[in-house]
């Protein structure tokens, strides 16, 4: 997987980041989510239960965090 440059990513504020998600959608089902806690588009650690306006459906991922 390509290494994503953090300084080129969006801030959580600029993508209306919700922690936890207020909708039924979550990072765990987003195309841009990188296990265990990263995103291709958003800076910083990301929780699989969060959401932002960059969300794109990819299908569920298996739970590897023990939750």
C-alpha positions in Angstrom: 0.0 0.0 0.0 1.3 3.5 -0.8 2.4 5.7 2.0 0.1 8.7 2.2 1.7 12.1 3.0 0.0 13.5 6.2 0.8 17.1 5.3 -1.2 16.8 2.1 -4.3 15.4 3.8 -7.4 17.3 5.0 -7.9 18.3 8.6 -10.8 16.7 10.4 -12.6 20.1 10.7 -12.4 20.7 6.9 -14.2 17.4 6.2 -16.9 17.7 8.9 -15.4 14.8 10.8 -17.8 13.1 13.3 -16.5 11.1 16.2 -18.5 8.9 16.5 -20.5 8.9 13.4 -24.0 10.4 13.7 -25.1 8.5 10.6 -25.3 4.7 9.9 -22.2 5.0 7.8 -18.7 4.7 9.3 -15.0 4.7 8.3 -15.0 0.9 8.7 -17.1 0.8 5.5 -15.2 3.5 3.6 -13.0 2.9 0.6 -10.3 5.4 2.0 -10.0 3.8 5.5 -6.7 2.0 6.1 -6.6 -0.5 8.9 -6.0 -0.1 11.8 -6.6 3.6 12.2 -5.6 5.8 9.1 -7.3 7.4 6.1 -6.1 8.3 2.7 -7.7 11.7 2.9 -7.9 12.8 6.6 -5.0 13.7 8.9 -4.3 11.9 12.2 -5.6 8.8 13.8 -9.1 7.6 12.6 -11.5 5.4 14.5 -13.4 2.8 12.5 -16.7 4.1 14.0 -16.2 7.7 12.8 -17.3 9.4 9.6 -16.5 12.4 7.3 -17.8 13.9 4.1 -15.1 12.1 2.1 -16.8 8.8 2.9 -17.3 6.3 0.0 -18.8 2.9 0.5 -16.4 0.0 0.1 -18.2 -2.7 2.1 -17.6 -3.9 5.6 -14.2 -4.9 6.8 -13.5 -7.7 9.3 -13.0 -6.5 12.8 -9.4 -6.9 13.9 -9.4 -4.8 17.0 -11.3 -7.2 19.2 -14.5 -5.0 19.4 
